[in-house]
Amino acid sequence: MGADEVAFLRHVAERNSARRVGMPDYVVRAVLFALIGPYVTGPVVHVDGGWAPRPTRGEPPAGGPRRAAPPGVPLWQDRVG
């Protein structure tokens, strides 16, 4: 591995929430969790170390607009009902 690759991986590790570089085993474990979990029903699992942008209160997700949760209501709760 050259100096450029090492510098890039260090850059990624310093800037994601997990503070480390992802390994193939992390993806394997997430897939196994989704396939084997007896109480898991169609999850969306982000295996990105916190790197992918997430919508915040009032911002539309990538899939299209949605209403914002009222103040004091957890973000997930405004999707129920």
PyMOL Python script that loads the backbone (N, CA, C, O; Angstrom):
from pymol import cmd

cmd.read_pdbstr("""\
ATOM      1  N   MET A   1       0.858  -1.172   0.000  1.00  0.00           N
ATOM      2  CA  MET A   1       0.000   0.000   0.000  1.00  0.00           C
ATOM      3  C   MET A   1       0.906   1.237   0.000  1.00  0.00           C
ATOM      4  O   MET A   1       1.834   1.356   0.800  1.00  0.00           O
ATOM      5  N   GLY A   2       0.604   2.142  -0.916  1.00  0.00           N
ATOM      6  CA  GLY A   2       1.424   3.338  -1.040  1.00  0.00           C
ATOM      7  C   GLY A   2       1.053   4.421  -0.043  1.00  0.00           C
ATOM      8  O   GLY A   2       0.071   4.304   0.691  1.00  0.00           O
ATOM      9  N   ALA A   3       1.841   5.458  -0.030  1.00  0.00           N
ATOM     10  CA  ALA A   3       1.619   6.578   0.899  1.00  0.00           C
ATOM     11  C   ALA A   3       0.292   7.275   0.634  1.00  0.00           C
ATOM     12  O   ALA A   3      -0.358   7.743   1.569  1.00  0.00           O
ATOM     13  N   ASP A   4      -0.123   7.349  -0.649  1.00  0.00           N
ATOM     14  CA  ASP A   4      -1.403   7.986  -0.973  1.00  0.00           C
ATOM     15  C   ASP A   4      -2.576   7.208  -0.391  1.00  0.00           C
ATOM     16  O   ASP A   4      -3.509   7.798   0.153  1.00  0.00           O
ATOM     17  N   GLU A   5      -2.526   5.874  -0.507  1.00  0.00           N
ATOM     18  CA  GLU A   5      -3.604   5.048   0.047  1.00  0.00           C
ATOM     19  C   GLU A   5      -3.662   5.160   1.563  1.00  0.00           C
ATOM     20  O   GLU A   5      -4.744   5.262   2.141  1.00  0.00           O
ATOM     21  N   VAL A   6      -2.521   5.141   2.196  1.00  0.00           N
ATOM     22  CA  VAL A   6      -2.465   5.278   3.655  1.00  0.00           C
ATOM     23  C   VAL A   6      -3.029   6.629   4.079  1.00  0.00           C
ATOM     24  O   VAL A   6      -3.790   6.706   5.044  1.00  0.00           O
ATOM     25  N   ALA A   7      -2.667   7.686   3.374  1.00  0.00           N
ATOM     26  CA  ALA A   7      -3.170   9.022   3.699  1.00  0.00           C
ATOM     27  C   ALA A   7      -4.679   9.092   3.517  1.00  0.00           C
ATOM     28  O   ALA A   7      -5.377   9.697   4.331  1.00  0.00           O
ATOM     29  N   PHE A   8      -5.188   8.472   2.447  1.00  0.00           N
ATOM     30  CA  PHE A   8      -6.635   8.474   2.217  1.00  0.00           C
ATOM     31  C   PHE A   8      -7.370   7.725   3.321  1.00  0.00           C
ATOM     32  O   PHE A   8      -8.375   8.212   3.838  1.00  0.00           O
ATOM     33  N   LEU A   9      -6.878   6.547   3.685  1.00  0.00           N
ATOM     34  CA  LEU A   9      -7.529   5.768   4.740  1.00  0.00           C
ATOM     35  C   LEU A   9      -7.477   6.496   6.080  1.00  0.00           C
ATOM     36  O   LEU A   9      -8.435   6.443   6.851  1.00  0.00           O
ATOM     37  N   ARG A  10      -6.388   7.162   6.355  1.00  0.00           N
ATOM     38  CA  ARG A  10      -6.285   7.953   7.582  1.00  0.00           C
ATOM     39  C   ARG A  10      -7.312   9.097   7.552  1.00  0.00           C
ATOM     40  O   ARG A  10      -7.950   9.389   8.563  1.00  0.00           O
ATOM     41  N   HIS A  11      -7.462   9.736   6.398  1.00  0.00           N
ATOM     42  CA  HIS A  11      -8.444  10.816   6.211  1.00  0.00           C
ATOM     43  C   HIS A  11      -9.860  10.301   6.490  1.00  0.00           C
ATOM     44  O   HIS A  11     -10.624  10.940   7.213  1.00  0.00           O
ATOM     45  N   VAL A  12     -10.203   9.150   5.916  1.00  0.00           N
ATOM     46  CA  VAL A  12     -11.533   8.563   6.129  1.00  0.00           C
ATOM     47  C   VAL A  12     -11.745   8.242   7.601  1.00  0.00           C
ATOM     48  O   VAL A  12     -12.795   8.561   8.158  1.00  0.00           O
ATOM     49  N   ALA A  13     -10.769   7.619   8.233  1.00  0.00           N
ATOM     50  CA  ALA A  13     -10.893   7.226   9.638  1.00  0.00           C
ATOM     51  C   ALA A  13     -11.063   8.430  10.551  1.00  0.00           C
ATOM     52  O   ALA A  13     -11.791   8.350  11.541  1.00  0.00           O
ATOM     53  N   GLU A  14     -10.415   9.529  10.247  1.00  0.00           N
ATOM     54  CA  GLU A  14     -10.507  10.719  11.098  1.00  0.00           C
ATOM     55  C   GLU A  14     -11.842  11.437  10.960  1.00  0.00           C
ATOM     56  O   GLU A  14     -12.222  12.201  11.847  1.00  0.00           O
ATOM     57  N   ARG A  15     -12.562  11.207   9.865  1.00  0.00           N
ATOM     58  CA  ARG A  15     -13.749  12.003   9.596  1.00  0.00           C
ATOM     59  C   ARG A  15     -15.076  11.256   9.708  1.00  0.00           C
ATOM     60  O   ARG A  15     -16.127  11.884   9.578  1.00  0.00           O
ATOM     61  N   ASN A  16     -15.075   9.961   9.938  1.00  0.00           N
ATOM     62  CA  ASN A  16     -16.357   9.286  10.119  1.00  0.00           C
ATOM     63  C   ASN A  16     -16.638   9.079  11.603  1.00  0.00           C
ATOM     64  O   ASN A  16     -15.739   9.176  12.438  1.00  0.00           O
ATOM     65  N   SER A  17     -17.879   8.798  11.913  1.00  0.00           N
ATOM     66  CA  SER A  17     -18.302   8.688  13.318  1.00  0.00           C
ATOM     67  C   SER A  17     -17.626   7.546  14.061  1.00  0.00           C
ATOM     68  O   SER A  17     -17.375   7.654  15.261  1.00  0.00           O
ATOM     69  N   ALA A  18     -17.328   6.462  13.370  1.00  0.00           N
ATOM     70  CA  ALA A  18     -16.710   5.298  14.010  1.00  0.00           C
ATOM     71  C   ALA A  18     -15.225   5.507  14.286  1.00  0.00           C
ATOM     72  O   ALA A  18     -14.634   4.773  15.079  1.00  0.00           O
ATOM     73  N   ARG A  19     -14.621   6.492  13.644  1.00  0.00           N
ATOM     74  CA  ARG A  19     -13.202   6.826  13.804  1.00  0.00           C
ATOM     75  C   ARG A  19     -12.275   5.671  13.420  1.00  0.00           C
ATOM     76  O   ARG A  19     -11.210   5.488  14.009  1.00  0.00           O
ATOM     77  N   ARG A  20     -12.704   4.900  12.423  1.00  0.00           N
ATOM     78  CA  ARG A  20     -11.854   3.836  11.892  1.00  0.00           C
ATOM     79  C   ARG A  20     -12.317   3.510  10.469  1.00  0.00           C
ATOM     80  O   ARG A  20     -13.394   3.924  10.040  1.00  0.00           O
ATOM     81  N   VAL A  21     -11.497   2.777   9.765  1.00  0.00           N
ATOM     82  CA  VAL A  21     -11.807   2.368   8.399  1.00  0.00           C
ATOM     83  C   VAL A  21     -12.639   1.097   8.451  1.00  0.00           C
ATOM     84  O   VAL A  21     -12.358   0.200   9.247  1.00  0.00           O
ATOM     85  N   GLY A  22     -13.654   1.014   7.612  1.00  0.00           N
ATOM     86  CA  GLY A  22     -14.501  -0.168   7.563  1.00  0.00           C
ATOM     87  C   GLY A  22     -13.777  -1.360   6.960  1.00  0.00           C
ATOM     88  O   GLY A  22     -12.905  -1.211   6.103  1.00  0.00           O
ATOM     89  N   MET A  23     -14.149  -2.528   7.417  1.00  0.00           N
ATOM     90  CA  MET A  23     -13.541  -3.766   6.941  1.00  0.00           C
ATOM     91  C   MET A  23     -14.628  -4.626   6.294  1.00  0.00           C
ATOM     92  O   MET A  23     -15.799  -4.491   6.648  1.00  0.00           O
ATOM     93  N   PRO A  24     -14.269  -5.505   5.356  1.00  0.00           N
ATOM     94  CA  PRO A  24     -15.268  -6.368   4.722  1.00  0.00           C
ATOM     95  C   PRO A  24     -16.084  -7.172   5.735  1.00  0.00           C
ATOM     96  O   PRO A  24     -17.265  -7.441   5.511  1.00  0.00           O
ATOM     97  N   ASP A  25     -15.464  -7.550   6.831  1.00  0.00           N
ATOM     98  CA  ASP A  25     -16.162  -8.322   7.857  1.00  0.00           C
ATOM     99  C   ASP A  25     -17.359  -7.559   8.431  1.00  0.00           C
ATOM    100  O   ASP A  25     -18.338  -8.181   8.845  1.00  0.00           O
ATOM    101  N   TYR A  26     -17.300  -6.235   8.462  1.00  0.00           N
ATOM    102  CA  TYR A  26     -18.419  -5.436   8.979  1.00  0.00           C
ATOM    103  C   TYR A  26     -19.651  -5.619   8.094  1.00  0.00           C
ATOM    104  O   TYR A  26     -20.768  -5.724   8.599  1.00  0.00           O
ATOM    105  N   VAL A  27     -19.449  -5.656   6.785  1.00  0.00           N
ATOM    106  CA  VAL A  27     -20.560  -5.861   5.854  1.00  0.00           C
ATOM    107  C   VAL A  27     -21.105  -7.276   5.998  1.00  0.00           C
ATOM    108  O   VAL A  27     -22.319  -7.478   6.007  1.00  0.00           O
ATOM    109  N   VAL A  28     -20.219  -8.246   6.111  1.00  0.00           N
ATOM    110  CA  VAL A  28     -20.642  -9.640   6.277  1.00  0.00           C
ATOM    111  C   VAL A  28     -21.508  -9.784   7.522  1.00  0.00           C
ATOM    112  O   VAL A  28     -22.548 -10.441   7.474  1.00  0.00           O
ATOM    113  N   ARG A  29     -21.101  -9.189   8.620  1.00  0.00           N
ATOM    114  CA  ARG A  29     -21.878  -9.290   9.863  1.00  0.00           C
ATOM    115  C   ARG A  29     -23.251  -8.639   9.723  1.00  0.00           C
ATOM    116  O   ARG A  29     -24.235  -9.156  10.252  1.00  0.00           O
ATOM    117  N   ALA A  30     -23.329  -7.511   9.018  1.00  0.00           N
ATOM    118  CA  ALA A  30     -24.618  -6.844   8.822  1.00  0.00           C
ATOM    119  C   ALA A  30     -25.548  -7.694   7.958  1.00  0.00           C
ATOM    120  O   ALA A  30     -26.740  -7.794   8.245  1.00  0.00           O
ATOM    121  N   VAL A  31     -25.017  -8.299   6.915  1.00  0.00           N
ATOM    122  CA  VAL A  31     -25.824  -9.165   6.054  1.00  0.00           C
ATOM    123  C   VAL A  31     -26.308 -10.381   6.827  1.00  0.00           C
ATOM    124  O   VAL A  31     -27.474 -10.760   6.717  1.00  0.00           O
ATOM    125  N   LEU A  32     -25.432 -10.993   7.605  1.00  0.00           N
ATOM    126  CA  LEU A  32     -25.847 -12.145   8.410  1.00  0.00           C
ATOM    127  C   LEU A  32     -26.921 -11.761   9.419  1.00  0.00           C
ATOM    128  O   LEU A  32     -27.868 -12.517   9.635  1.00  0.00           O
ATOM    129  N   PHE A  33     -26.782 -10.594  10.035  1.00  0.00           N
ATOM    130  CA  PHE A  33     -27.804 -10.113  10.966  1.00  0.00           C
ATOM    131  C   PHE A  33     -29.153 -10.015  10.262  1.00  0.00           C
ATOM    132  O   PHE A  33     -30.167 -10.459  10.800  1.00  0.00           O
ATOM    133  N   ALA A  34     -29.172  -9.438   9.063  1.00  0.00           N
ATOM    134  CA  ALA A  34     -30.425  -9.263   8.333  1.00  0.00           C
ATOM    135  C   ALA A  34     -31.010 -10.594   7.871  1.00  0.00           C
ATOM    136  O   ALA A  34     -32.231 -10.747   7.826  1.00  0.00           O
ATOM    137  N   LEU A  35     -30.162 -11.550   7.532  1.00  0.00           N
ATOM    138  CA  LEU A  35     -30.640 -12.837   7.029  1.00  0.00           C
ATOM    139  C   LEU A  35     -31.045 -13.808   8.124  1.00  0.00           C
ATOM    140  O   LEU A  35     -32.005 -14.561   7.959  1.00  0.00           O
ATOM    141  N   ILE A  36     -30.332 -13.800   9.234  1.00  0.00           N
ATOM    142  CA  ILE A  36     -30.513 -14.827  10.255  1.00  0.00           C
ATOM    143  C   ILE A  36     -31.406 -14.380  11.406  1.00  0.00           C
ATOM    144  O   ILE A  36     -32.026 -15.219  12.060  1.00  0.00           O
ATOM    145  N   GLY A  37     -31.485 -13.094  11.666  1.00  0.00           N
ATOM    146  CA  GLY A  37     -32.250 -12.606  12.811  1.00  0.00           C
ATOM    147  C   GLY A  37     -33.692 -13.088  12.797  1.00  0.00           C
ATOM    148  O   GLY A  37     -34.417 -12.806  11.842  1.00  0.00           O
ATOM    149  N   PRO A  38     -34.131 -13.807  13.828  1.00  0.00           N
ATOM    150  CA  PRO A  38     -35.483 -14.363  13.838  1.00  0.00           C
ATOM    151  C   PRO A  38     -36.581 -13.307  13.956  1.00  0.00           C
ATOM    152  O   PRO A  38     -37.739 -13.603  13.660  1.00  0.00           O
ATOM    153  N   TYR A  39     -36.260 -12.114  14.369  1.00  0.00           N
ATOM    154  CA  TYR A  39     -37.280 -11.081  14.562  1.00  0.00           C
ATOM    155  C   TYR A  39     -37.004  -9.872  13.673  1.00  0.00           C
ATOM    156  O   TYR A  39     -37.531  -8.787  13.916  1.00  0.00           O
ATOM    157  N   VAL A  40     -36.185 -10.057  12.651  1.00  0.00           N
ATOM    158  CA  VAL A  40     -35.801  -8.980  11.741  1.00  0.00           C
ATOM    159  C   VAL A  40     -36.667  -9.074  10.492  1.00  0.00           C
ATOM    160  O   VAL A  40     -36.759 -10.131   9.867  1.00  0.00           O
ATOM    161  N   THR A  41     -37.300  -7.963  10.135  1.00  0.00           N
ATOM    162  CA  THR A  41     -38.185  -7.949   8.975  1.00  0.00           C
ATOM    163  C   THR A  41     -37.826  -6.806   8.038  1.00  0.00           C
ATOM    164  O   THR A  41     -38.308  -5.686   8.203  1.00  0.00           O
ATOM    165  N   GLY A  42     -36.992  -7.086   7.069  1.00  0.00           N
ATOM    166  CA  GLY A  42     -36.666  -6.117   6.032  1.00  0.00           C
ATOM    167  C   GLY A  42     -35.961  -4.863   6.490  1.00  0.00           C
ATOM    168  O   GLY A  42     -36.441  -3.764   6.211  1.00  0.00           O
ATOM    169  N   PRO A  43     -34.839  -4.979   7.184  1.00  0.00           N
ATOM    170  CA  PRO A  43     -34.163  -3.776   7.666  1.00  0.00           C
ATOM    171  C   PRO A  43     -33.373  -3.066   6.573  1.00  0.00           C
ATOM    172  O   PRO A  43     -32.992  -3.666   5.568  1.00  0.00           O
ATOM    173  N   VAL A  44     -33.140  -1.806   6.787  1.00  0.00           N
ATOM    174  CA  VAL A  44     -32.165  -1.058   6.002  1.00  0.00           C
ATOM    175  C   VAL A  44     -31.003  -0.819   6.949  1.00  0.00           C
ATOM    176  O   VAL A  44     -31.130  -0.074   7.921  1.00  0.00           O
ATOM    177  N   VAL A  45     -29.890  -1.439   6.671  1.00  0.00           N
ATOM    178  CA  VAL A  45     -28.734  -1.361   7.554  1.00  0.00           C
ATOM    179  C   VAL A  45     -27.645  -0.550   6.857  1.00  0.00           C
ATOM    180  O   VAL A  45     -27.185  -0.918   5.776  1.00  0.00           O
ATOM    181  N   HIS A  46     -27.244   0.536   7.470  1.00  0.00           N
ATOM    182  CA  HIS A  46     -26.178   1.369   6.926  1.00  0.00           C
ATOM    183  C   HIS A  46     -24.855   0.918   7.534  1.00  0.00           C
ATOM    184  O   HIS A  46     -24.627   1.087   8.732  1.00  0.00           O
ATOM    185  N   VAL A  47     -23.997   0.351   6.719  1.00  0.00           N
ATOM    186  CA  VAL A  47     -22.682  -0.091   7.180  1.00  0.00           C
ATOM    187  C   VAL A  47     -21.675   0.897   6.595  1.00  0.00           C
ATOM    188  O   VAL A  47     -20.977   0.604   5.624  1.00  0.00           O
ATOM    189  N   ASP A  48     -21.622   2.078   7.216  1.00  0.00           N
ATOM    190  CA  ASP A  48     -20.812   3.154   6.646  1.00  0.00           C
ATOM    191  C   ASP A  48     -20.036   3.942   7.690  1.00  0.00           C
ATOM    192  O   ASP A  48     -19.436   4.966   7.363  1.00  0.00           O
ATOM    193  N   GLY A  49     -20.036   3.493   8.920  1.00  0.00           N
ATOM    194  CA  GLY A  49     -19.293   4.192   9.966  1.00  0.00           C
ATOM    195  C   GLY A  49     -19.827   5.576  10.283  1.00  0.00           C
ATOM    196  O   GLY A  49     -19.124   6.399  10.868  1.00  0.00           O
ATOM    197  N   GLY A  50     -21.085   5.837   9.892  1.00  0.00           N
ATOM    198  CA  GLY A  50     -21.659   7.158  10.119  1.00  0.00           C
ATOM    199  C   GLY A  50     -21.301   8.152   9.020  1.00  0.00           C
ATOM    200  O   GLY A  50     -21.451   9.359   9.210  1.00  0.00           O
ATOM    201  N   TRP A  51     -20.840   7.672   7.897  1.00  0.00           N
ATOM    202  CA  TRP A  51     -20.349   8.499   6.804  1.00  0.00           C
ATOM    203  C   TRP A  51     -21.477   9.046   5.954  1.00  0.00           C
ATOM    204  O   TRP A  51     -21.409  10.203   5.540  1.00  0.00           O
ATOM    205  N   ALA A  52     -22.519   8.264   5.674  1.00  0.00           N
ATOM    206  CA  ALA A  52     -23.609   8.705   4.795  1.00  0.00           C
ATOM    207  C   ALA A  52     -24.424   9.801   5.469  1.00  0.00           C
ATOM    208  O   ALA A  52     -24.662   9.744   6.675  1.00  0.00           O
ATOM    209  N   PRO A  53     -24.850  10.790   4.706  1.00  0.00           N
ATOM    210  CA  PRO A  53     -25.666  11.854   5.302  1.00  0.00           C
ATOM    211  C   PRO A  53     -27.025  11.316   5.721  1.00  0.00           C
ATOM    212  O   PRO A  53     -27.618  10.487   5.030  1.00  0.00           O
ATOM    213  N   ARG A  54     -27.497  11.783   6.832  1.00  0.00           N
ATOM    214  CA  ARG A  54     -28.813  11.400   7.338  1.00  0.00           C
ATOM    215  C   ARG A  54     -29.692  12.647   7.371  1.00  0.00           C
ATOM    216  O   ARG A  54     -29.208  13.727   7.708  1.00  0.00           O
ATOM    217  N   PRO A  55     -30.968  12.518   7.028  1.00  0.00           N
ATOM    218  CA  PRO A  55     -31.840  13.688   7.132  1.00  0.00           C
ATOM    219  C   PRO A  55     -32.028  14.091   8.589  1.00  0.00           C
ATOM    220  O   PRO A  55     -32.075  13.237   9.475  1.00  0.00           O
ATOM    221  N   THR A  56     -32.131  15.350   8.825  1.00  0.00           N
ATOM    222  CA  THR A  56     -32.421  15.840  10.163  1.00  0.00           C
ATOM    223  C   THR A  56     -33.847  16.350  10.185  1.00  0.00           C
ATOM    224  O   THR A  56     -34.511  16.397   9.150  1.00  0.00           O
ATOM    225  N   ARG A  57     -34.311  16.725  11.339  1.00  0.00           N
ATOM    226  CA  ARG A  57     -35.690  17.168  11.494  1.00  0.00           C
ATOM    227  C   ARG A  57     -36.027  18.246  10.459  1.00  0.00           C
ATOM    228  O   ARG A  57     -35.387  19.297  10.409  1.00  0.00           O
ATOM    229  N   GLY A  58     -37.048  17.964   9.632  1.00  0.00           N
ATOM    230  CA  GLY A  58     -37.520  18.932   8.658  1.00  0.00           C
ATOM    231  C   GLY A  58     -36.877  18.840   7.294  1.00  0.00           C
ATOM    232  O   GLY A  58     -37.369  19.458   6.349  1.00  0.00           O
ATOM    233  N   GLU A  59     -35.793  18.089   7.154  1.00  0.00           N
ATOM    234  CA  GLU A  59     -35.155  17.948   5.849  1.00  0.00           C
ATOM    235  C   GLU A  59     -35.688  16.701   5.162  1.00  0.00           C
ATOM    236  O   GLU A  59     -35.810  15.657   5.804  1.00  0.00           O
ATOM    237  N   PRO A  60     -36.008  16.779   3.877  1.00  0.00           N
ATOM    238  CA  PRO A  60     -36.503  15.583   3.189  1.00  0.00           C
ATOM    239  C   PRO A  60     -35.390  14.570   2.986  1.00  0.00           C
ATOM    240  O   PRO A  60     -34.257  14.948   2.689  1.00  0.00           O
ATOM    241  N   PRO A  61     -35.698  13.273   3.144  1.00  0.00           N
ATOM    242  CA  PRO A  61     -34.698  12.252   2.863  1.00  0.00           C
ATOM    243  C   PRO A  61     -34.491  12.120   1.360  1.00  0.00           C
ATOM    244  O   PRO A  61     -35.211  12.738   0.575  1.00  0.00           O
ATOM    245  N   ALA A  62     -33.529  11.332   0.967  1.00  0.00           N
ATOM    246  CA  ALA A  62     -33.214  11.167  -0.449  1.00  0.00           C
ATOM    247  C   ALA A  62     -34.402  10.624  -1.238  1.00  0.00           C
ATOM    248  O   ALA A  62     -34.535  10.927  -2.423  1.00  0.00           O
ATOM    249  N   GLY A  63     -35.269   9.828  -0.609  1.00  0.00           N
ATOM    250  CA  GLY A  63     -36.409   9.225  -1.294  1.00  0.00           C
ATOM    251  C   GLY A  63     -37.568  10.166  -1.539  1.00  0.00           C
ATOM    252  O   GLY A  63     -38.521   9.768  -2.209  1.00  0.00           O
ATOM    253  N   GLY A  64     -37.545  11.361  -1.050  1.00  0.00           N
ATOM    254  CA  GLY A  64     -38.634  12.309  -1.271  1.00  0.00           C
ATOM    255  C   GLY A  64     -39.023  13.020   0.005  1.00  0.00           C
ATOM    256  O   GLY A  64     -38.488  12.724   1.073  1.00  0.00           O
ATOM    257  N   PRO A  65     -39.949  13.957  -0.097  1.00  0.00           N
ATOM    258  CA  PRO A  65     -40.309  14.767   1.068  1.00  0.00           C
ATOM    259  C   PRO A  65     -41.128  13.990   2.091  1.00  0.00           C
ATOM    260  O   PRO A  65     -41.803  13.017   1.758  1.00  0.00           O
ATOM    261  N   ARG A  66     -41.058  14.426   3.310  1.00  0.00           N
ATOM    262  CA  ARG A  66     -41.920  13.922   4.380  1.00  0.00           C
ATOM    263  C   ARG A  66     -42.110  15.062   5.361  1.00  0.00           C
ATOM    264  O   ARG A  66     -41.347  16.027   5.365  1.00  0.00           O
ATOM    265  N   ARG A  67     -43.121  14.945   6.181  1.00  0.00           N
ATOM    266  CA  ARG A  67     -43.388  16.025   7.133  1.00  0.00           C
ATOM    267  C   ARG A  67     -42.395  15.954   8.285  1.00  0.00           C
ATOM    268  O   ARG A  67     -41.876  14.885   8.608  1.00  0.00           O
ATOM    269  N   ALA A  68     -42.145  17.069   8.881  1.00  0.00           N
ATOM    270  CA  ALA A  68     -41.238  17.131  10.030  1.00  0.00           C
ATOM    271  C   ALA A  68     -41.979  16.736  11.295  1.00  0.00           C
ATOM    272  O   ALA A  68     -43.180  16.977  11.417  1.00  0.00           O
ATOM    273  N   ALA A  69     -41.273  16.135  12.228  1.00  0.00           N
ATOM    274  CA  ALA A  69     -41.864  15.788  13.521  1.00  0.00           C
ATOM    275  C   ALA A  69     -42.070  17.058  14.332  1.00  0.00           C
ATOM    276  O   ALA A  69     -41.247  17.972  14.280  1.00  0.00           O
ATOM    277  N   PRO A  70     -43.171  17.117  15.085  1.00  0.00           N
ATOM    278  CA  PRO A  70     -43.361  18.263  15.971  1.00  0.00           C
ATOM    279  C   PRO A  70     -42.265  18.302  17.034  1.00  0.00           C
ATOM    280  O   PRO A  70     -41.678  17.263  17.339  1.00  0.00           O
ATOM    281  N   PRO A  71     -41.977  19.456  17.598  1.00  0.00           N
ATOM    282  CA  PRO A  71     -40.958  19.533  18.647  1.00  0.00           C
ATOM    283  C   PRO A  71     -41.256  18.561  19.785  1.00  0.00           C
ATOM    284  O   PRO A  71     -42.400  18.438  20.222  1.00  0.00           O
ATOM    285  N   GLY A  72     -40.238  17.886  20.252  1.00  0.00           N
ATOM    286  CA  GLY A  72     -40.388  16.951  21.365  1.00  0.00           C
ATOM    287  C   GLY A  72     -40.750  15.540  20.948  1.00  0.00           C
ATOM    288  O   GLY A  72     -40.766  14.643  21.790  1.00  0.00           O
ATOM    289  N   VAL A  73     -41.044  15.312  19.662  1.00  0.00           N
ATOM    290  CA  VAL A  73     -41.395  13.978  19.189  1.00  0.00           C
ATOM    291  C   VAL A  73     -40.167  13.388  18.507  1.00  0.00           C
ATOM    292  O   VAL A  73     -39.588  14.024  17.627  1.00  0.00           O
ATOM    293  N   PRO A  74     -39.754  12.168  18.903  1.00  0.00           N
ATOM    294  CA  PRO A  74     -38.599  11.561  18.246  1.00  0.00           C
ATOM    295  C   PRO A  74     -38.828  11.444  16.744  1.00  0.00           C
ATOM    296  O   PRO A  74     -39.956  11.232  16.299  1.00  0.00           O
ATOM    297  N   LEU A  75     -37.766  11.581  15.969  1.00  0.00           N
ATOM    298  CA  LEU A  75     -37.874  11.588  14.516  1.00  0.00           C
ATOM    299  C   LEU A  75     -38.543  10.331  13.981  1.00  0.00           C
ATOM    300  O   LEU A  75     -39.318  10.416  13.028  1.00  0.00           O
ATOM    301  N   TRP A  76     -38.268   9.169  14.563  1.00  0.00           N
ATOM    302  CA  TRP A  76     -38.868   7.936  14.064  1.00  0.00           C
ATOM    303  C   TRP A  76     -40.365   7.904  14.283  1.00  0.00           C
ATOM    304  O   TRP A  76     -41.087   7.264  13.519  1.00  0.00           O
ATOM    305  N   GLN A  77     -40.849   8.588  15.322  1.00  0.00           N
ATOM    306  CA  GLN A  77     -42.257   8.504  15.695  1.00  0.00           C
ATOM    307  C   GLN A  77     -43.164   9.198  14.687  1.00  0.00           C
ATOM    308  O   GLN A  77     -44.341   8.852  14.593  1.00  0.00           O
ATOM    309  N   ASP A  78     -42.651  10.167  13.930  1.00  0.00           N
ATOM    310  CA  ASP A  78     -43.511  10.848  12.976  1.00  0.00           C
ATOM    311  C   ASP A  78     -43.767   9.993  11.743  1.00  0.00           C
ATOM    312  O   ASP A  78     -44.545  10.388  10.875  1.00  0.00           O
ATOM    313  N   ARG A  79     -43.129   8.828  11.648  1.00  0.00           N
ATOM    314  CA  ARG A  79     -43.373   7.927  10.523  1.00  0.00           C
ATOM    315  C   ARG A  79     -44.452   6.904  10.844  1.00  0.00           C
ATOM    316  O   ARG A  79     -44.879   6.161   9.961  1.00  0.00           O
ATOM    317  N   VAL A  80     -44.890   6.856  12.068  1.00  0.00           N
ATOM    318  CA  VAL A  80     -45.901   5.889  12.493  1.00  0.00           C
ATOM    319  C   VAL A  80     -47.277   6.491  12.271  1.00  0.00           C
ATOM    320  O   VAL A  80     -47.531   7.639  12.634  1.00  0.00           O
ATOM    321  N   GLY A  81     -48.162   5.705  11.673  1.00  0.00           N
ATOM    322  CA  GLY A  81     -49.540   6.146  11.510  1.00  0.00           C
ATOM    323  C   GLY A  81     -49.805   6.932  10.359  1.00  0.00           C
ATOM    324  O   GLY A  81     -50.944   7.347  10.144  1.00  0.00           O
TER     325      GLY A  81
END
""", "prot")
cmd.dss("prot")
cmd.show_as("cartoon", "prot")
cmd.util.cbc("prot")
cmd.orient("prot")
